[in-house]
């Protein structure tokens, strides 16, 4: 039975900021910056923009990039909250965009596991709904994970997720 209280260890973070893009929408070498397996040490520079690398990455895609429509965004939002509720986690903020997802969550497991649980269940629900066929890679292999140790960091992350994403997309449904 899931614990109803959010996980807060005296040694652990208050929450995590998790961000993961959809498949094919943010390629290595992109002007926005990226990190690959050889450039993934925290605090080190991201990959420099490289149009040749972007073209190479684009040719390697297994299928078209995934752009989330309103129905997909609605399913993802519900699923994020469903996974959190089942596991006794607290979702402090979430924002499902057309090509990425931001979540601020307090969870009782390592951030990588929490992110993978959410991505797995979101993919499953999107396929069950018939939005994508089985075998579709909906998400990139990894994502961005940040530990939030202080209340001020948690508040800043929530503000960023809710208010810092640029032009609002039509809200597919009221936020829980």
Backbone as a chain_set.jsonl record, in Angstrom:
{"seq": "XXXXXXXXXXXXXXXXXXXXXXXXXXXXXXXXXXXXXXXXXXXXXXXXXXXXXXXXXXXXXXXXXXXXXXXXXXXXXXXXXXXXXXXXXXXXXXXXXXXXXXXXXXXXXXXXXXXXXXXXXXXXXXXXXXXXXXXXXXXXXXXXXXXXXXXXXXXXXXXXXXXXXXXXXXXXXXXX", "coords": {"N": [[0.853, -1.187, 0.0], [0.601, 2.205, -0.887], [2.47, 4.834, 0.605], [0.921, 7.545, 2.173], [1.977, 9.986, 2.783], [4.24, 12.46, 1.531], [7.519, 11.55, 0.463], [10.195, 12.467, 2.344], [13.338, 12.565, 3.133], [15.737, 12.949, 5.735], [18.191, 13.164, 4.665], [17.734, 13.324, 1.994], [16.495, 14.903, -1.072], [13.939, 17.5, -1.181], [12.254, 17.358, -3.332], [12.008, 16.495, -6.857], [12.885, 17.94, -9.988], [11.793, 17.039, -13.003], [12.343, 16.621, -16.395], [11.455, 15.69, -19.641], [11.921, 15.239, -23.092], [9.935, 14.642, -26.068], [10.301, 11.991, -28.435], [12.683, 12.517, -30.952], [12.485, 15.296, -31.145], [14.402, 16.939, -30.068], [17.434, 17.026, -30.919], [20.836, 15.796, -30.737], [23.357, 18.23, -31.041], [21.681, 20.274, -31.618], [20.757, 23.756, -31.653], [19.796, 24.591, -29.187], [21.265, 23.299, -27.353], [22.602, 20.268, -25.974], [23.091, 17.066, -24.386], [25.159, 14.303, -24.541], [26.147, 10.819, -24.182], [28.894, 11.007, -23.787], [29.214, 13.547, -22.853], [28.068, 14.151, -20.296], [28.522, 14.852, -17.674], [27.623, 16.472, -14.753], [27.733, 20.016, -14.615], [29.58, 20.368, -16.585], [30.287, 21.641, -19.912], [27.637, 21.729, -22.371], [26.973, 20.015, -25.488], [28.276, 21.619, -28.356], [26.494, 23.634, -30.749], [25.755, 21.969, -33.814], [25.187, 21.536, -36.974], [25.667, 19.481, -38.788], [25.755, 17.223, -37.129], [23.103, 17.263, -36.233], [21.74, 16.684, -38.65], [22.727, 14.086, -39.077], [21.698, 12.778, -36.777], [18.956, 13.088, -37.297], [18.623, 11.483, -39.569], [18.952, 9.006, -38.4], [16.649, 8.506, -36.955], [14.002, 6.378, -35.951], [11.368, 6.668, -36.506], [8.949, 9.236, -37.314], [9.32, 12.415, -35.623], [7.798, 12.878, -32.386], [5.007, 14.726, -31.737], [2.931, 16.092, -29.4], [-0.547, 16.052, -29.285], [-3.624, 17.674, -28.154], [-5.248, 15.647, -27.008], [-3.358, 13.653, -26.396], [-1.743, 15.084, -24.6], [-3.564, 15.477, -22.535], [-3.995, 12.821, -21.673], [-1.411, 12.198, -20.792], [-1.067, 14.042, -18.689], [-3.059, 13.16, -16.896], [-2.077, 10.58, -16.41], [0.431, 11.021, -15.198], [-0.417, 12.031, -12.729], [-1.928, 9.864, -11.861], [0.026, 7.806, -11.602], [1.607, 8.968, -9.598], [-0.263, 9.123, -7.496], [-0.85, 6.394, -7.029], [1.605, 5.542, -6.068], [2.018, 7.024, -3.854], [3.236, 9.492, -4.086], [3.912, 13.04, -4.3], [2.761, 15.358, -6.546], [3.889, 18.403, -7.281], [3.866, 20.298, -9.278], [3.064, 20.327, -12.76], [3.533, 20.263, -16.296], [2.516, 19.694, -19.421], [3.765, 19.853, -22.483], [3.848, 20.407, -26.081], [6.081, 19.091, -27.017], [7.551, 18.214, -24.861], [7.751, 17.318, -21.331], [7.308, 18.603, -18.089], [7.812, 17.993, -14.671], [7.369, 18.447, -11.235], [8.08, 16.69, -8.484], [7.681, 14.892, -5.449], [9.075, 11.967, -4.455], [9.392, 8.533, -3.424], [11.617, 7.168, -4.308], [14.656, 6.761, -6.244], [15.441, 9.449, -8.487], [15.823, 8.771, -11.217], [14.467, 6.372, -11.441], [11.859, 7.181, -10.783], [11.344, 8.938, -12.936], [11.516, 7.129, -15.09], [9.411, 5.347, -14.454], [7.195, 7.049, -14.766], [7.426, 7.813, -17.501], [7.186, 5.282, -18.718], [4.557, 4.464, -17.992], [3.071, 6.559, -19.13], [3.626, 6.202, -21.868], [2.47, 3.673, -22.223], [-0.263, 4.253, -21.721], [-0.818, 6.049, -23.823], [-0.491, 4.396, -26.049], [-2.445, 2.451, -25.492], [-4.696, 4.06, -25.833], [-4.715, 4.319, -28.51], [-3.381, 6.339, -29.786], [-0.744, 6.174, -30.574], [0.967, 3.579, -32.348], [1.78, 0.234, -31.129], [5.148, -0.232, -30.065], [6.093, 2.25, -30.701], [8.445, 4.754, -30.072], [8.028, 7.014, -27.735], [9.339, 8.82, -26.102], [12.543, 10.413, -25.465], [15.659, 8.723, -24.72], [16.579, 9.39, -22.17], [16.438, 12.12, -19.991], [16.089, 15.221, -18.227], [17.133, 15.687, -14.928], [16.719, 17.126, -11.786], [17.706, 17.739, -8.487], [15.916, 19.01, -5.778], [16.618, 20.73, -3.046], [16.0, 22.705, -1.195], [13.302, 24.686, 0.143], [12.975, 27.061, -1.253], [14.101, 26.383, -3.733], [12.307, 24.425, -4.55], [9.956, 25.974, -4.753], [10.769, 27.791, -6.768], [11.181, 26.01, -8.908], [8.565, 25.027, -9.291], [7.283, 27.392, -10.06], [8.682, 27.928, -12.436], [7.893, 25.68, -13.987], [5.107, 26.037, -14.187], [4.719, 28.747, -14.936], [6.844, 29.538, -16.568], [7.076, 28.684, -19.242], [6.67, 29.963, -21.618], [4.404, 30.899, -24.241], [1.15, 29.971, -23.425], [-0.257, 26.774, -23.999], [-3.395, 25.629, -25.286], [-5.395, 24.667, -22.576], [-5.895, 21.35, -21.984], [-7.585, 20.306, -20.11], [-8.934, 21.148, -16.876], [-6.453, 21.753, -14.346], [-5.49, 19.306, -11.909]], "CA": [[0.0, 0.0, 0.0], [1.451, 3.382, -0.962], [2.535, 5.762, 1.72], [0.14, 8.728, 1.816], [2.773, 11.197, 3.002], [5.347, 12.552, 0.591], [8.812, 11.092, 0.951], [11.191, 13.498, 2.629], [14.38, 12.007, 3.974], [16.586, 13.983, 6.306], [19.361, 13.268, 3.795], [17.328, 13.385, 0.591], [15.91, 16.15, -1.555], [12.504, 17.72, -0.966], [11.542, 16.957, -4.551], [12.786, 16.45, -8.087], [12.377, 18.55, -11.215], [12.026, 16.072, -14.067], [11.948, 17.098, -17.721], [11.838, 14.772, -20.707], [11.34, 15.584, -24.381], [9.41, 13.582, -26.911], [11.253, 11.393, -29.373], [13.011, 13.169, -32.215], [12.24, 16.741, -31.175], [15.562, 17.666, -29.556], [18.521, 16.157, -31.355], [22.201, 16.204, -30.401], [23.859, 19.243, -31.959], [20.659, 21.319, -31.712], [21.174, 25.072, -31.145], [19.377, 24.759, -27.789], [22.208, 22.576, -26.504], [22.213, 18.904, -25.629], [24.077, 16.279, -23.661], [25.182, 12.909, -24.961], [26.79, 9.941, -23.191], [30.266, 11.457, -23.543], [29.174, 14.916, -22.314], [26.941, 14.116, -19.361], [28.953, 15.104, -16.301], [27.036, 17.736, -14.293], [28.618, 21.163, -14.503], [30.437, 20.501, -17.756], [29.558, 22.255, -21.028], [26.821, 20.907, -23.259], [27.496, 19.923, -26.842], [28.157, 22.835, -29.158], [25.611, 23.462, -31.91], [26.444, 21.299, -34.908], [24.158, 21.188, -37.955], [26.003, 18.176, -39.353], [25.304, 16.214, -36.16], [21.633, 17.257, -36.267], [21.343, 15.933, -39.847], [23.039, 12.678, -38.804], [20.71, 12.286, -35.805], [17.649, 13.043, -37.966], [18.62, 10.292, -40.441], [18.922, 7.803, -37.563], [15.353, 8.337, -36.299], [13.247, 5.178, -36.341], [10.074, 7.135, -37.017], [8.812, 10.693, -37.248], [9.306, 12.99, -34.266], [6.506, 12.838, -31.694], [4.427, 15.999, -31.301], [1.753, 15.726, -28.606], [-1.767, 16.835, -29.485], [-4.349, 17.92, -26.905], [-5.679, 14.382, -26.412], [-2.168, 13.019, -25.809], [-1.353, 15.878, -23.436], [-4.545, 15.187, -21.479], [-3.7, 11.476, -21.179], [-0.15, 12.256, -20.051], [-1.297, 14.735, -17.416], [-3.793, 12.237, -16.013], [-1.224, 9.45, -16.059], [1.413, 11.498, -14.221], [-1.086, 12.097, -11.42], [-2.313, 8.49, -11.508], [1.232, 7.117, -11.124], [1.967, 9.571, -8.311], [-1.241, 8.724, -6.472], [-0.657, 4.973, -6.727], [2.855, 5.322, -5.358], [2.086, 7.873, -2.674], [4.087, 10.637, -4.361], [3.236, 14.334, -4.397], [3.068, 16.177, -7.717], [3.789, 19.815, -6.9], [3.548, 21.034, -10.501], [3.329, 19.604, -14.0], [3.175, 20.989, -17.498], [2.711, 18.835, -20.578], [3.883, 20.691, -23.667], [3.7, 19.642, -27.319], [7.255, 18.266, -27.281], [8.247, 17.824, -23.635], [6.971, 17.278, -20.095], [7.978, 19.027, -16.858], [7.127, 17.537, -13.461], [8.03, 18.623, -9.945], [7.471, 15.608, -7.723], [8.339, 14.27, -4.306], [8.898, 10.534, -4.656], [10.121, 7.681, -2.485], [12.608, 6.365, -5.029], [15.607, 7.6, -6.968], [14.838, 10.268, -9.546], [15.841, 8.041, -12.492], [13.384, 5.379, -11.392], [10.592, 7.916, -10.846], [11.17, 9.401, -14.313], [11.238, 5.976, -15.952], [8.053, 4.875, -14.151], [6.237, 7.979, -15.379], [7.523, 7.682, -18.959], [6.659, 3.968, -19.104], [3.101, 4.458, -17.879], [2.523, 7.488, -20.128], [3.694, 5.518, -23.168], [1.461, 2.607, -22.212], [-1.607, 4.845, -21.85], [-0.949, 6.617, -25.173], [-0.669, 3.269, -26.968], [-3.78, 1.895, -25.209], [-5.697, 4.977, -26.384], [-4.637, 4.273, -29.964], [-2.744, 7.536, -30.33], [0.469, 5.68, -31.223], [0.963, 2.115, -32.442], [2.759, -0.445, -30.285], [6.521, -0.141, -30.543], [6.483, 3.643, -30.915], [9.265, 5.41, -29.044], [7.385, 8.301, -27.466], [10.255, 9.688, -25.357], [13.984, 10.218, -25.611], [16.175, 7.687, -23.818], [16.758, 9.883, -20.809], [15.755, 13.373, -19.7], [16.82, 16.068, -17.291], [16.691, 15.489, -13.547], [17.334, 18.053, -10.838], [17.328, 17.564, -7.093], [15.492, 20.256, -5.14], [16.976, 20.529, -1.644], [15.478, 23.775, -0.343], [11.946, 25.14, -0.175], [13.077, 28.099, -2.292], [14.328, 25.689, -5.006], [11.03, 23.8, -4.888], [9.053, 27.04, -5.206], [11.271, 28.285, -8.057], [10.922, 24.984, -9.921], [7.12, 25.031, -9.565], [6.994, 28.619, -10.815], [9.22, 27.705, -13.773], [7.067, 24.699, -14.689], [3.758, 26.55, -14.428], [4.681, 30.083, -15.537], [8.031, 29.854, -17.344], [7.158, 27.891, -20.465], [6.297, 30.734, -22.798], [2.986, 31.011, -24.583], [0.367, 28.833, -22.949], [-1.012, 25.937, -24.921], [-4.759, 25.464, -24.782], [-5.424, 23.711, -21.473], [-6.787, 20.278, -22.39], [-8.564, 20.119, -19.041], [-8.472, 21.855, -15.666], [-5.408, 21.087, -13.57], [-5.962, 18.743, -10.63]], "C": [[0.891, 1.239, 0.0], [1.366, 4.232, 0.291], [1.8, 7.037, 1.331], [0.917, 10.022, 2.009], [3.9, 11.261, 1.985], [6.649, 12.126, 1.252], [9.726, 12.291, 1.154], [12.164, 12.877, 3.615], [15.196, 13.147, 4.552], [17.833, 14.179, 5.453], [19.0, 13.476, 2.334], [16.728, 14.723, 0.212], [14.437, 16.268, -1.175], [11.7, 17.195, -2.139], [12.536, 16.887, -5.702], [12.086, 17.312, -9.136], [12.789, 17.607, -12.334], [11.509, 16.672, -15.37], [12.375, 16.052, -18.737], [11.127, 15.154, -21.994], [10.765, 14.369, -25.092], [10.474, 13.17, -27.926], [11.422, 12.257, -30.624], [12.861, 14.671, -32.262], [13.392, 17.575, -30.636], [16.779, 16.785, -29.804], [19.874, 16.693, -30.9], [22.712, 17.148, -31.479], [22.888, 20.392, -32.166], [21.182, 22.622, -31.106], [20.816, 25.28, -29.674], [20.342, 24.09, -26.817], [21.693, 21.181, -26.202], [23.381, 18.227, -24.923], [24.007, 14.864, -24.211], [25.948, 12.093, -23.918], [28.212, 10.386, -22.851], [30.327, 12.847, -22.906], [28.056, 15.034, -21.278], [27.334, 14.359, -17.909], [28.382, 16.448, -15.856], [28.088, 18.83, -14.149], [29.565, 21.327, -15.672], [29.62, 21.066, -18.917], [28.736, 21.237, -21.814], [27.518, 20.835, -24.614], [27.312, 21.263, -27.55], [27.162, 22.592, -30.298], [26.399, 22.89, -33.088], [25.392, 20.791, -35.892], [24.422, 19.826, -38.593], [25.542, 17.046, -38.423], [23.781, 16.128, -36.141], [21.148, 16.45, -37.474], [21.581, 14.434, -39.66], [21.993, 12.075, -37.865], [19.329, 12.147, -36.463], [17.545, 11.804, -38.863], [18.494, 9.002, -39.631], [17.563, 7.554, -36.893], [14.622, 7.112, -36.845], [11.884, 5.521, -36.922], [10.025, 8.645, -36.864], [8.879, 11.176, -35.797], [7.886, 12.995, -33.688], [6.125, 14.247, -31.242], [3.1, 15.65, -30.629], [0.581, 16.649, -28.914], [-2.506, 16.978, -28.147], [-4.79, 16.621, -26.222], [-4.495, 13.685, -25.734], [-1.732, 13.762, -24.555], [-2.284, 15.609, -22.26], [-4.271, 13.818, -20.852], [-2.427, 11.493, -20.331], [-0.349, 12.926, -18.707], [-2.015, 13.823, -16.431], [-2.884, 11.115, -15.515], [-0.164, 9.85, -15.048], [0.788, 11.505, -12.835], [-1.528, 10.715, -10.944], [-1.114, 7.721, -10.937], [1.617, 7.648, -9.746], [1.015, 9.119, -7.202], [-1.042, 7.267, -6.066], [0.586, 4.72, -5.875], [3.003, 6.188, -4.108], [3.009, 9.068, -2.845], [3.249, 11.912, -4.364], [3.703, 15.043, -5.659], [2.824, 17.621, -7.309], [3.406, 20.675, -8.092], [3.827, 20.118, -11.689], [2.884, 20.473, -15.162], [3.529, 20.095, -18.677], [2.638, 19.718, -21.814], [3.742, 19.825, -24.916], [4.911, 18.746, -27.594], [8.083, 17.936, -26.037], [7.303, 17.913, -22.437], [7.865, 17.755, -18.953], [7.142, 18.528, -15.679], [7.989, 17.902, -12.258], [7.322, 17.651, -9.01], [8.34, 15.223, -6.53], [8.017, 12.785, -4.402], [9.802, 9.753, -3.715], [11.104, 6.748, -3.169], [13.557, 7.287, -5.766], [14.949, 8.283, -8.168], [14.789, 9.527, -10.88], [14.692, 7.035, -12.551], [12.025, 6.055, -11.487], [10.323, 8.373, -12.28], [10.815, 8.234, -15.232], [9.854, 5.391, -15.704], [7.025, 5.749, -14.861], [6.253, 7.832, -16.9], [6.906, 6.365, -19.436], [5.14, 3.964, -19.083], [2.451, 5.416, -18.88], [2.533, 6.85, -21.511], [2.604, 4.459, -23.271], [0.059, 3.173, -22.424], [-1.837, 5.442, -23.238], [-1.174, 5.516, -26.209], [-2.035, 2.624, -26.759], [-4.882, 2.749, -25.82], [-5.675, 5.003, -27.912], [-4.002, 5.507, -30.593], [-1.475, 7.155, -31.078], [0.392, 4.168, -31.291], [1.979, 1.492, -31.492], [4.152, -0.361, -30.921], [6.988, 1.282, -30.8], [7.341, 4.122, -29.76], [8.671, 6.799, -28.857], [8.388, 9.294, -26.885], [11.705, 9.443, -25.762], [14.439, 9.195, -24.575], [16.263, 8.164, -22.384], [15.895, 11.119, -20.596], [16.635, 14.176, -18.769], [16.253, 15.852, -15.897], [17.45, 16.446, -12.643], [16.81, 17.774, -9.448], [17.004, 18.931, -6.506], [15.634, 20.069, -3.629], [16.315, 21.518, -0.704], [14.074, 24.147, -0.791], [11.984, 26.188, -1.276], [13.307, 27.463, -3.669], [13.041, 25.015, -5.49], [10.06, 24.845, -5.429], [9.466, 27.581, -6.567], [10.979, 27.295, -9.179], [9.442, 24.944, -10.292], [6.733, 26.245, -10.401], [7.481, 28.47, -12.263], [8.325, 26.77, -14.592], [5.716, 25.278, -15.072], [3.775, 27.852, -15.236], [5.811, 30.353, -16.526], [8.175, 29.128, -18.66], [6.756, 28.651, -21.717], [4.796, 30.748, -22.995], [2.256, 29.756, -24.125], [-0.271, 28.092, -24.104], [-2.45, 25.902, -24.415], [-4.757, 24.388, -23.706], [-6.397, 22.598, -21.858], [-7.841, 19.932, -21.34], [-8.057, 20.866, -17.812], [-7.406, 21.051, -14.936], [-5.988, 20.519, -12.29], [-5.493, 19.549, -9.461]], "O": [[1.831, 1.326, 0.79], [0.324, 4.326, 0.939], [2.041, 7.566, 0.246], [0.544, 11.053, 1.449], [4.46, 10.229, 1.615], [6.846, 12.321, 2.452], [9.992, 13.04, 0.214], [11.844, 12.69, 4.789], [15.33, 14.197, 3.925], [18.463, 15.236, 5.506], [19.873, 13.774, 1.519], [16.482, 15.572, 1.069], [13.775, 15.272, -0.886], [10.606, 16.657, -1.968], [13.723, 17.175, -5.55], [10.858, 17.402, -9.168], [13.977, 17.401, -12.584], [10.384, 17.166, -15.439], [13.511, 15.578, -18.711], [9.915, 15.366, -22.015], [11.072, 13.225, -24.758], [11.41, 13.914, -28.22], [10.451, 12.667, -31.26], [13.086, 15.277, -33.309], [13.36, 18.801, -30.737], [17.107, 15.912, -29.001], [20.039, 17.897, -30.702], [22.529, 16.906, -32.672], [23.227, 21.381, -32.817], [21.962, 22.595, -30.154], [21.468, 26.066, -28.987], [20.25, 24.287, -25.605], [20.484, 20.948, -26.18], [24.495, 18.747, -24.875], [22.924, 14.292, -24.334], [26.352, 12.628, -22.886], [28.678, 10.158, -21.735], [31.394, 13.273, -22.464], [27.201, 15.915, -21.376], [26.542, 14.091, -17.005], [28.626, 17.463, -16.507], [29.182, 18.601, -13.631], [30.284, 22.324, -15.748], [28.392, 20.98, -18.907], [29.086, 20.06, -21.909], [28.521, 21.509, -24.85], [26.308, 21.948, -27.355], [27.011, 21.459, -30.756], [27.545, 23.268, -33.332], [24.78, 19.745, -35.672], [23.48, 19.098, -38.904], [25.004, 16.038, -38.881], [23.227, 15.034, -36.042], [20.246, 15.623, -37.341], [20.744, 13.614, -40.035], [21.467, 10.993, -38.126], [18.616, 11.178, -36.201], [16.501, 11.154, -38.908], [17.976, 8.007, -40.138], [17.355, 6.486, -36.319], [14.629, 6.851, -38.048], [11.321, 4.771, -37.719], [10.958, 9.255, -36.342], [8.539, 10.443, -34.869], [6.905, 13.104, -34.423], [6.84, 14.875, -30.461], [2.25, 14.989, -31.225], [0.697, 17.871, -28.818], [-2.053, 16.457, -27.128], [-4.715, 16.506, -24.999], [-4.627, 13.185, -24.617], [-1.387, 13.135, -23.553], [-1.836, 15.524, -21.116], [-4.312, 13.677, -19.63], [-2.377, 10.868, -19.272], [0.143, 12.436, -17.69], [-1.624, 13.725, -15.268], [-2.921, 10.749, -14.34], [0.116, 9.087, -14.123], [1.397, 11.036, -11.873], [-1.501, 10.434, -9.745], [-1.234, 7.06, -9.906], [1.917, 6.874, -8.837], [1.449, 8.775, -6.103], [-1.065, 6.948, -4.878], [0.614, 3.796, -5.061], [4.001, 6.091, -3.394], [3.514, 9.605, -1.86], [2.021, 11.858, -4.423], [4.895, 15.301, -5.829], [1.693, 18.014, -7.026], [2.7, 21.672, -7.938], [4.703, 19.255, -11.636], [1.985, 21.304, -15.033], [4.698, 19.78, -18.903], [1.584, 20.26, -22.146], [3.535, 18.617, -24.803], [4.796, 17.756, -28.316], [9.2, 17.432, -26.154], [6.22, 18.493, -22.511], [9.029, 17.364, -18.858], [5.916, 18.631, -15.69], [9.201, 17.687, -12.269], [6.121, 17.768, -8.77], [9.569, 15.231, -6.604], [6.853, 12.387, -4.428], [10.838, 10.246, -3.271], [11.391, 5.661, -2.667], [13.284, 8.48, -5.897], [14.02, 7.749, -8.775], [13.801, 9.644, -11.605], [14.038, 6.875, -13.581], [11.135, 5.569, -12.186], [9.211, 8.218, -12.785], [9.911, 8.347, -16.06], [9.187, 4.978, -16.652], [6.093, 5.239, -15.483], [5.194, 7.737, -17.52], [6.189, 6.337, -20.436], [4.503, 3.516, -20.036], [1.388, 5.111, -19.421], [1.55, 6.949, -22.245], [1.906, 4.364, -24.28], [-0.717, 2.636, -23.214], [-2.942, 5.347, -23.772], [-1.962, 5.689, -27.139], [-2.715, 2.286, -27.728], [-5.895, 2.219, -26.276], [-6.524, 5.64, -28.535], [-4.081, 5.694, -31.808], [-1.163, 7.75, -32.109], [-0.178, 3.534, -30.403], [2.938, 2.152, -31.092], [4.303, -0.412, -32.141], [8.165, 1.499, -31.089], [6.995, 3.915, -28.597], [8.801, 7.658, -29.729], [8.292, 10.492, -27.153], [12.042, 8.402, -26.326], [13.688, 8.847, -23.664], [16.033, 7.377, -21.466], [14.73, 11.137, -20.994], [17.799, 13.838, -18.555], [15.036, 15.836, -15.709], [18.673, 16.56, -12.728], [15.608, 17.594, -9.253], [17.74, 19.895, -6.718], [14.861, 19.337, -3.011], [16.09, 21.204, 0.465], [13.703, 23.95, -1.948], [11.112, 26.201, -2.145], [12.769, 27.946, -4.665], [12.726, 25.032, -6.681], [9.414, 24.622, -6.452], [8.617, 27.806, -7.429], [10.576, 27.691, -10.273], [9.099, 24.839, -11.47], [5.946, 26.134, -11.341], [6.775, 28.841, -13.201], [8.036, 27.045, -15.757], [5.229, 25.032, -16.176], [2.94, 28.041, -16.12], [5.734, 31.332, -17.268], [9.292, 28.967, -19.153], [6.527, 28.047, -22.765], [4.022, 30.625, -22.045], [2.682, 28.634, -24.398], [-0.761, 28.695, -25.06], [-2.692, 26.125, -23.229], [-4.182, 23.316, -23.899], [-7.587, 22.854, -22.042], [-8.869, 19.333, -21.658], [-6.87, 21.179, -17.724], [-7.451, 19.821, -14.909], [-6.847, 21.129, -11.655], [-5.801, 19.214, -8.318]]}, "num_chains": 1, "name": "protein.A"}
